[in-house]
Amino acid sequence: MPRTPRGSRLSALAAALLLSTPLAAPAARAADPIKLGVLEDQSGDFALATIGKVHGIQLAADEINAAGGIAGRKLELVIYDTQSDNTRYQEFMRRVLQRDKVNAVFAGFSSASREAYRPIVDQLDGFAFYNNQYEGGVCDGHMVITGAVPEQQFSTLIPWMMQKFGKRVYTIAADYNFGQISAEWVRNIVKENGGEMVGEEFIPLGVSQFSQTIQNIQKAKPDILMTLLVGTAQASYYEQAAAANLKIPMGSSVNIGQGYEHKRFQPPSLANMYVTTNYIEEVDSPSSKAFLAKWKAKFPNEPYVNQEAENSYLAVYLYKQMVERANGSTKRADLRKVIAVGDVCVDAPEGKVCIDPKSQHASHTISLAKVDEKHAISFPKTWDNIQPYWLGKAGCDLTQKDPMAQYTPSNPPKP
């Protein structure tokens, strides 16, 4: 609120007129920055895949500020290292919303982290972006989700692999909500396409020894192995499987696109891996090359630009468009009205990305990445404009009501 300067001779009437001037409030807003909370793992088990998320937000914020900001206001980042610790997510989410008074929050890698902080965002009426590939199902008007979901990744990947390699499928997955719900999607899509599940294992996050799992897979003799492993410890599987000469074609929605295992491990441990991802740095398009050049100029020591980094970068531009179309308002209710129109889109490094108004999830270009014996990447197929259709089809419609819930194929929204 404007204040009369100390020592001013303005009369009380003049001061009152100044405070009541319609242009005074917007001018004050224009002088204040828009504050974005950034809660990401810069250390801990997931840091290798998530430091790029912070950098993506910083790159976008720098570009936007250099171009004049959002509705004339600069972006200010309030960054906390959550250390792959769900308790810290809860602590810092309360801090950024209550003490730091941020306008929006960009937060979280694992689904367990998201579900730890999401009730706090709901309770405090915050507005959060989850910029990760995940198992899908969150129907919550306090959340915008820019990462790819199973109907975008599995409905493309699994039928393609079954047609190429065979219909016997074995899944190994991280033992928490991401792995369990993703495995449910795999089961359903395999069944819909006339396949057979010949095995399924859920691996605790800290496990790094896989000799028994490898023996189980060898005994089951699948045509396809779906690997839904997460974190540094579980990534040990690939070198152990290669040492055991396990050469079954692998499919994944997370590997390569998050943890760039093809760069970190010696060939041929990731050979014959197929991944559906909305972005990795090998994508060979003019928009991807331009994005990568900007990134490397700002962060020359970045080991890899993964899908989460790109998701985080484009999320800031989606937020920019929402605020500008809401006439500069950062209120969640006003931004949701903009989303409900159904045409919030940005031209991202991967291609055009739009927000579905029913679920507040993003459409994506989905690239099928193949890893060869030398760990080089090729792209046998690309699917354009794959929508996040399942939630809306299942009954989630945030333009009508907000259940603030997560659903699964076996537990869809109630009519």
ZIRAMO-V429569 format. One record per helix or strand. SS is the DSSP state (H for helix, E for strand). FROM is the first residue (numbers start at 1). LEN is the number of residues. Records with the same first field share a line. If there is no record, write none. Layout:
BEGIN
SS=FROM-LEN / FROM-LEN
END
This chain:
BEGIN
H=12-9 / 22-10 / 47-20 / 86-14 / 111-13 / 150-16 / 177-16 / 211-10 / 231-4 / 237-7 / 261-4 / 286-13 / 307-19 / 332-10 / 389-6
E=34-7 / 70-1 / 73-1 / 75-7 / 104-4 / 128-3 / 138-2 / 143-3 / 168-7 / 196-8 / 224-5 / 249-4 / 273-5 / 345-4 / 351-5 / 361-2 / 364-8 / 377-10 / 405-2 / 408-1 / 411-1
END
